């Protein structure tokens, strides 16, 4: 049994981490969140300690380390806290298992790699699309094909006015839309189709970002938005506020289902030493950082929604 701590216990994604810790037969000894709406902990680890102040949380973990050990810190906090909390984890003598994005800047990955060497501990991340059965099958299928693919990625996940008033609307804290809602898609595309050779941004504001990228084996038009005006009208008329589509050479890739246990599978792999580390996430971090900085340009290769 491994001993886990968790940051960001009141967040949307935290229950998936609690479930994964429990499903893999391990123990949550402490959780941290400035908000107290964390009753979900009782469904998994009612004996877990809970803290609202990071200083008290870290002090408890220092004592836990001295008593019986601390193996992992799972990090499910806002994006801008990932880097300092991973550093804290390694310095406490624990591996860090962090939600996406692992960092907002590629340079932070290099500093984490140095800290891994100094402490002997590891940084792991959650790239659950890489363990989705439908996408694993697609990767295997693509391995036997040599022709260049034409890919269109469209992801509209509508958000209310609260979104831009939260930390998610602050580029310095979230990294912007490409980072906050798109980083796992960019990782998936590079995992499936190879290294990024060229990247363009064709539109970018607080509610949408779109562009084009050339990978080793594919040309990709991509579009990410939090505005339900971009949900196709026939679906919007049915009350649908989210639209996700990925086509390869015009053929839709269906992977809407099968998400229930993906975090648990990532945990299993991580515990076996076969999880996803710093270098696995580098391409996606580099791409999203460049998307924030590239000049917006016009192009004939723009996404159909533009």
PECORBEL-V610014 format. One record per backbone hydrogen bond with DSSP energy under -1.0 kcal/mol. CO is the residue of the C=O (numbers start at 1). NH is the residue of the N-H. Records with the same first field share a line. If there is no record, write none. Layout:
# PECORBEL-V610014
CO=NH, NH
This chain:
# PECORBEL-V610014
2=27
3=71, 72
4=29
5=74
6=32
7=76
8=11
13=16, 17
14=18
15=19
16=20
17=21
18=22
19=23
20=24
21=26
22=25
27=4
29=49
30=6
31=51
32=8, 9
36=38
38=41
39=42
40=43
41=44, 45
45=48
49=31
51=33
53=57
54=58
55=59
56=60
57=61
58=62
59=63
60=64
61=65
62=66
63=67
64=68, 69
71=95
72=5
73=97
74=7
75=99
78=81
79=82
81=85
82=86
83=87
84=88
85=89
86=90
87=91
88=92
89=94
90=93
95=73
96=124
97=75
98=126
105=108
106=109, 110
107=111
108=112
109=113
110=114
111=115
112=116
113=117
114=118
115=119
116=120
122=96
124=98
127=130
128=131
132=136
133=137
134=138
135=139
136=140
137=141
138=142
139=143
141=144
142=145
149=219
150=249
151=221
152=247
153=223
154=245
155=225
156=243
160=163
163=166
166=169
167=170
170=173, 174
171=175
176=180
177=181
182=186
183=187
184=188
185=189
186=190
187=191
188=192
189=193
190=194
193=217
195=216
198=214
200=212
201=297
203=210
207=226
208=205
209=224
210=202, 203
211=222
212=200
213=220
214=197, 198
217=149
218=215
219=151
220=213
221=153
222=211
223=155
224=209
225=157
226=159
227=230
228=231
232=235, 236
233=237
235=240
236=239
241=158
243=156
245=154
246=253
247=152
248=251
251=248
259=262
261=265
262=266
263=267
264=268
265=269
266=270
267=271
268=272
269=274
270=273
276=125
277=281
281=285
282=286
283=287
284=288
285=289
286=290
287=291
288=292
290=294
303=306
